Amino acid sequence: MRILITGAGGQLGRALQEALTLHMLIPLARTDLDITDRAAVFRAILRRRPDGVVHAAAMTDVDGCARDPERAFRVNALGTQTVAMACAAVGAAMVYISTNEVFDGTKAEPYLEFDPPNPINPYGRSKWAGEWFVSHLLRRFYIVRTAWVFGPGGNHFVRKILQRADEQGTLRVVHDEVGSPSYTRDVAAAIARLIETGAYGIYHFVNEGMCSRYEYAVEILRRTGRSHIPVTPISLAEFPRPSRVPPFTPLRNLCGASLGITLRPWPEALQAYLAEEGWLVA
Ligand SMILES: NC(=O)c1ccc[n+]([C@@H]2O[C@H](COP(=O)([O-])OP(=O)(O)OC[C@H]3O[C@@H](n4cnc5c(N)ncnc54)[C@H](OP(=O)(O)O)[C@@H]3O)[C@@H](O)[C@H]2O)c1
């Protein structure tokens, strides 16, 4: 298949390029294609006529989205609308990467693909609006929700924890935000399998299991030989942010599993990533 990737310069975009090597790829980073430029999006997709588009470009700075919601909607909602319209124009199937933040975090159990979204911050609302456009403008689409993404080159939680641990020698991490860490390579590999199925719909591709930010930080420090760094558990209320945080958003992969597509438990994925970066000691 000819597959065009938006946001190809991002952490997931890069992993997608490695996972989709059996296909003919058209990877477009932000400098190649700004998804808020409608004419440029149509030009790119109409000229190249891909069979599929993996739309990974997004404004992913959750607090930045809260500070500038209009920009969040321009990129994440309207940018996705444009990509979906261009896919419709050439008959391309679309994979839209979405997020755990479409949920409000009040459920007592991990969220299924069939649970109703109810986003509580501008990032979540803009991504949910993107989902709406994709599902209303196209018949052949996959919405792939992932969460707490880490991988080579990303500015993610794992990297930030290690940086802060080394700079400050002590950490304060929230214990009442719970989610599902996800390794870019595992998510990209799952997407590569999904697009072979033709089973269009909504998917939750996260590494198996869940943890609090506090538990996650402790695990990162332990596996990188930094167990001596003291970590104080704090509550979300003690760590005010511009964006409201949905407190409990682990995702459950029911639909992917029914196709035989599962992701390994997050501690194994974290171990693999730390080894890849050369940070692993335990
Ligand atoms: N990171 C997470 O924890 C997480 C969790 C759930 C879902 N997701 C979703 O996963 C997808 C991939 O995110 P990621 O983790 O790979 O984040 P990322 O590394 O920030 O990648 C996003 C990419 O989109 C690009 N971008 C931003 N605005 C753009 C625009 N107007 N036009 C074209 N490209 C633009 C960014 O370019 P610049 O770097 O130049 O801004 C960046 O390369 C996104 O859809 C995101 O919503 C991410």
The ligand as an SDF file (V2000), in Angstrom:
LIG
                    3D

 48 52  0  0  0  0  0  0  0  0999 V2000
    2.3780   11.7830   23.5640 N   0  0  0  0  0  0  0  0  0  0  0  0
    1.3900   11.1510   24.2000 C   0  0  0  0  0  0  0  0  0  0  0  0
    1.5120   10.8070   25.3930 O   0  0  0  0  0  0  0  0  0  0  0  0
    0.1190   10.8160   23.4670 C   0  0  0  0  0  0  0  0  0  0  0  0
   -0.9210   10.1940   24.1870 C   0  0  0  0  0  0  0  0  0  0  0  0
   -2.1050    9.8670   23.5220 C   0  0  0  0  0  0  0  0  0  0  0  0
   -2.2470   10.1470   22.1850 C   0  0  0  0  0  0  0  0  0  0  0  0
   -1.2400   10.7710   21.5150 N   0  0  0  0  0  0  0  0  0  0  0  0
   -1.4510   11.0880   20.1120 C   0  0  0  0  0  0  0  0  0  0  0  0
   -0.4690   10.4150   19.3560 O   0  0  0  0  0  0  0  0  0  0  0  0
   -0.1670   11.1630   18.1740 C   0  0  0  0  0  0  0  0  0  0  0  0
    1.3270   11.2860   18.0270 C   0  0  0  0  0  0  0  0  0  0  0  0
    1.8360   12.0380   19.1150 O   0  0  0  0  0  0  0  0  0  0  0  0
    3.3540   11.9180   19.5920 P   0  0  0  0  0  0  0  0  0  0  0  0
    3.3450   11.2940   20.9290 O   0  0  0  0  0  0  0  0  0  0  0  0
    4.1820   11.3370   18.5030 O   0  0  0  0  0  0  0  0  0  0  0  0
    3.6770   13.4550   19.8170 O   0  0  0  0  0  0  0  0  0  0  0  0
    4.7690   14.3800   19.1130 P   0  0  0  0  0  0  0  0  0  0  0  0
    6.1170   13.7650   19.2250 O   0  0  0  0  0  0  0  0  0  0  0  0
    4.5040   15.7440   19.6920 O   0  0  0  0  0  0  0  0  0  0  0  0
    4.3320   14.3440   17.5900 O   0  0  0  0  0  0  0  0  0  0  0  0
    3.3340   15.1520   17.0420 C   0  0  0  0  0  0  0  0  0  0  0  0
    3.8660   15.7260   15.7670 C   0  0  0  0  0  0  0  0  0  0  0  0
    2.8510   16.5430   15.1690 O   0  0  0  0  0  0  0  0  0  0  0  0
    3.5100   17.6810   14.6420 C   0  0  0  0  0  0  0  0  0  0  0  0
    2.5910   18.8100   14.4750 N   0  0  0  0  0  0  0  0  0  0  0  0
    2.1240   19.6840   15.3850 C   0  0  0  0  0  0  0  0  0  0  0  0
    1.3470   20.6020   14.7940 N   0  0  0  0  0  0  0  0  0  0  0  0
    1.3490   20.2940   13.4690 C   0  0  0  0  0  0  0  0  0  0  0  0
    0.7570   20.8930   12.3250 C   0  0  0  0  0  0  0  0  0  0  0  0
   -0.0010   21.9940   12.4260 N   0  0  0  0  0  0  0  0  0  0  0  0
    0.9630   20.3260   11.1240 N   0  0  0  0  0  0  0  0  0  0  0  0
    1.7300   19.2170   10.9910 C   0  0  0  0  0  0  0  0  0  0  0  0
    2.3370   18.6190   12.0310 N   0  0  0  0  0  0  0  0  0  0  0  0
    2.1320   19.1610   13.2630 C   0  0  0  0  0  0  0  0  0  0  0  0
    4.5790   17.9980   15.6630 C   0  0  0  0  0  0  0  0  0  0  0  0
    5.5550   18.8510   15.0790 O   0  0  0  0  0  0  0  0  0  0  0  0
    6.3860   19.8420   16.0570 P   0  0  0  0  0  0  0  0  0  0  0  0
    7.1960   18.9610   16.9520 O   0  0  0  0  0  0  0  0  0  0  0  0
    7.1700   20.6380   15.0870 O   0  0  0  0  0  0  0  0  0  0  0  0
    5.3440   20.6320   16.8090 O   0  0  0  0  0  0  0  0  0  0  0  0
    5.1010   16.6180   15.9860 C   0  0  0  0  0  0  0  0  0  0  0  0
    6.1270   16.2280   15.1070 O   0  0  0  0  0  0  0  0  0  0  0  0
   -0.9200   12.4840   18.3160 C   0  0  0  0  0  0  0  0  0  0  0  0
   -2.0910   12.4310   17.5560 O   0  0  0  0  0  0  0  0  0  0  0  0
   -1.2760   12.5520   19.7850 C   0  0  0  0  0  0  0  0  0  0  0  0
   -2.4590   13.2990   20.0020 O   0  0  0  0  0  0  0  0  0  0  0  0
   -0.0620   11.0940   22.1150 C   0  0  0  0  0  0  0  0  0  0  0  0
  1  2  1  0
  2  3  2  0
  2  4  1  0
  4  5  1  0
  4 48  2  0
  5  6  2  0
  6  7  1  0
  7  8  2  0
  8  9  1  0
  8 48  1  0
  9 10  1  0
  9 46  1  0
 10 11  1  0
 11 12  1  0
 11 44  1  0
 12 13  1  0
 13 14  1  0
 14 15  2  0
 14 16  1  0
 14 17  1  0
 17 18  1  0
 18 19  2  0
 18 20  1  0
 18 21  1  0
 21 22  1  0
 22 23  1  0
 23 24  1  0
 23 42  1  0
 24 25  1  0
 25 26  1  0
 25 36  1  0
 26 27  1  0
 26 35  1  0
 27 28  2  0
 28 29  1  0
 29 30  1  0
 29 35  2  0
 30 31  1  0
 30 32  2  0
 32 33  1  0
 33 34  2  0
 34 35  1  0
 36 37  1  0
 36 42  1  0
 37 38  1  0
 38 39  2  0
 38 40  1  0
 38 41  1  0
 42 43  1  0
 44 45  1  0
 44 46  1  0
 46 47  1  0
M  CHG  2   8   1  16  -1
M  END
$$$$
